[in-house]
Amino acid sequence: MANIKSAKKRILVIETKTLRNKMIKSKVKTLVKKVEAAVAAGDKTLATEALKNAVVAIDKAQAKGVYHKNNAARKVSGLTKKVNSMT
């Protein structure tokens, strides 16, 4: 355990940021699952709406530093391909 006051403060700050990052990642995962479920069900309109929500959440997560920009781009690209491949 840290003895220095600034180190103790950093531990608290890191815990707060970790919780925020977990919350954001969980939200993104949920939205991605909704897109994949809509694609599996074959509902094009629902899939496109879910895709819009997922892309916004992924972009926000990338802007906040939760995801690297290439990781975010890969997620968006993969989801978009799945939705666009629907007939």
C-alpha positions, 0 to 999 in steps of 0.5 A: 500500500502506498504511503505517500499522499500523492500516491494514495490520491492517484490510486483513488483517481485510477479506481474512478477512471477504471470504473468509468472505462468499464461502464463505457466498454459495457455499454459498447458491448451491449450495443454491439450485441444488439446490432448482431442480434438484429442482423441474425434476426434479419431485421434490416431497419432495426439493424441500421438503427442499432448500428447508428447507436453503436457507432456513436457509442464507439466514437465517444469511447474512442474520443475519451481514450477508452479505445484506440482509434484503430480498434474503434475503426475496426469495430465500426467497420466490422459491424457496418460490413455485417449490416451492409451484407444483409439483403 
